[in-house]
Amino acid sequence: MTRVVLSIGSNVGDRLTRLQSVVDALGDSVRAVSPIYETDAWGGVEQGPFLNAVLIADDPDRDCHDWLRWGQELEQAADRVRGQRWGPRTLDVDIVTCHDGDTEVRSATAELTLPHPYAHLRAFVLMPWLVADPAATLTVADTTRPISLWLEDLDPAERSGVRLTDLTLHTEPAAD
């Protein structure tokens, strides 16, 4: 069985609907959903704020490369254009970590780097992840630490750019 931590974000169009589309596509695979945060754009490109969340899912029939392809398919369905690095996005689905049973999967290929190489530097990943899984750990350069400690290491300005919203993602179909 693979268990995956996904960071999802959108800052173009109906941001909430784009995030909800990922939860809906995951269906019964969803194990945890973070609250939604609004986040100042990261990476130095002038653009509007993102809505961000973290999802935890598992699926015995998917490996990490399957998760990657699935995330890219969702991005394409949302008309994601990969033009400018760290530019505006209709939908961004990033694999933060992937576990095969109790083993954290490591990958360093051109197609997939796991764990995500910048996750420990991004409050918009760490803050929602910590809420979704308070016991979570992240490995960086062969050092595994609790998410809470990686978050404490960030500049307070990085953390203050990530604001909790009152928006929610629903794991159950809406009642008619």
Order of alpha helices (4+ residues) and beta strands (2+ residues): beta-alpha-beta-beta-beta-alpha-beta-beta-beta-beta-alpha-beta-beta-alpha-alpha-beta
